[in-house]
Amino acid sequence: MTSAPWTATAVSHAESIRAFALVEGEFSEENRPLTSSLKVKRQAVTTA
């Protein structure tokens, strides 16, 4: 019996995506959802 390909790369419940939403607009430093090191600002995304 062969295992499914996704079983070998399973993640824990804490790491899994439970919900998502689409955010309008472009992510850039000028629009404020990104830091200068291009990391997403949590507050800017949750309020959008």
NORFEN-V440813 format. One record per residue. N is the residue number from 1. RES is the residue in one letter. PSI is psi as a letter, one per 40 degrees, with the letter a starting at -180 (NA if undefined). OMEGA is omega in radians with two decimals (none if undefined). Layout:
n->N res->RES psi->PSI omega->OMEGA
n->N res->RES psi->PSI omega->OMEGA
This chain:
n->1 res->M psi->h omega->3.11
n->2 res->T psi->i omega->3.12
n->3 res->S psi->i omega->3.12
n->4 res->A psi->i omega->-3.08
n->5 res->P psi->d omega->-3.10
n->6 res->W psi->e omega->-3.13
n->7 res->T psi->d omega->-3.13
n->8 res->A psi->d omega->-3.09
n->9 res->T psi->f omega->-3.12
n->10 res->A psi->i omega->3.12
n->11 res->V psi->i omega->3.13
n->12 res->S psi->i omega->3.14
n->13 res->H psi->d omega->-3.14
n->14 res->A psi->d omega->-3.12
n->15 res->E psi->e omega->-3.06
n->16 res->S psi->i omega->3.09
n->17 res->I psi->h omega->-3.11
n->18 res->R psi->d omega->3.12
n->19 res->A psi->i omega->3.06
n->20 res->F psi->i omega->3.11
n->21 res->A psi->i omega->3.08
n->22 res->L psi->h omega->-3.11
n->23 res->V psi->h omega->3.13
n->24 res->E psi->i omega->3.05
n->25 res->G psi->i omega->-3.10
n->26 res->E psi->i omega->3.08
n->27 res->F psi->h omega->3.09
n->28 res->S psi->i omega->3.12
n->29 res->E psi->d omega->-3.12
n->30 res->E psi->d omega->-3.13
n->31 res->N psi->e omega->3.03
n->32 res->R psi->e omega->3.07
n->33 res->P psi->e omega->-3.13
n->34 res->L psi->i omega->3.04
n->35 res->T psi->i omega->3.12
n->36 res->S psi->d omega->3.08
n->37 res->S psi->e omega->3.08
n->38 res->L psi->f omega->3.01
n->39 res->K psi->i omega->-3.11
n->40 res->V psi->h omega->3.07
n->41 res->K psi->h omega->-3.08
n->42 res->R psi->d omega->-3.09
n->43 res->Q psi->d omega->-3.13
n->44 res->A psi->d omega->-3.12
n->45 res->V psi->d omega->-3.10
n->46 res->T psi->d omega->3.13
n->47 res->T psi->e omega->-3.12
n->48 res->A psi->NA omega->none
